[in-house]
Amino acid sequence: MAAARISDCTGALVAGGRAARLGGVAKGLLRVEGEPLAARALRLFHTLFEDALVVANDPAPYAALGARVVADVVAGKGAPGGVHAALSAARTEWVFTAGCDMPFLSADGVALLAGRRAGHDAVLVRFGGHLEPLHALWSRACLPAFERALRAGNPSLRDVARMVKVAVVEDADWRTIDPDGRAFANANTPDDLVRLGLAPPG
């Protein structure tokens, strides 16, 4: 059955970071089942959303994937800067964000988040006792909070989440569709590549 479209939402891959522990590789070009992670995620985004984009300060690795690539508006702020850039560039009210090194995004997971949007500025999952703020839905209503936090210093995404009206999908609800939290897995080290079944680019 085809995945249901989620209205007024953009899918955004956040591709910042130098991946120093992986030799500086563009992590979105790591491969799973022979396909770059970024290409796999963007295919899902085009199925689910009105638009898709990549946040990357070096657009070259992602230029061939056919998505709009935007740079950080406020440089050097990590994932919060990436989410801020996605919200700033979005043509829709909502943005689903994910790291470019998350291999196991799913339509069911996104749909569960989308179903909790009403009356809130953002939707995050609490899994294993921790909020997962990168694999999340953020609305453009969060932009002022991001801008205040980024001007003030180096906030975490959890810091920004505390400044807006958040709906939290609790652990038990999330595990009905993703018992092991695979959607939140990401690749930072060579051991992660082995654990997640990923291969280098090329």
Secondary structure, 3 states (H helix, E strand, C coil): CCCCCCCCEEEEEECCCCCHHHCCCCHHHCEECCEEHHHHHHHHHHHHCCEEEEECCCCHHHHHHCCEEECCCCCCCHHHHHHHHHHHHCCCCEEEEEECCCCCCCHHHHHHHHCCCCCCCEEEEEECCEEEEEEEEEEHHHHHHHHHHHHHCCCCHHHHHCCCCEEEECHHHHHCCCCCCHHHCCCCCHHHHHHHCCECCC
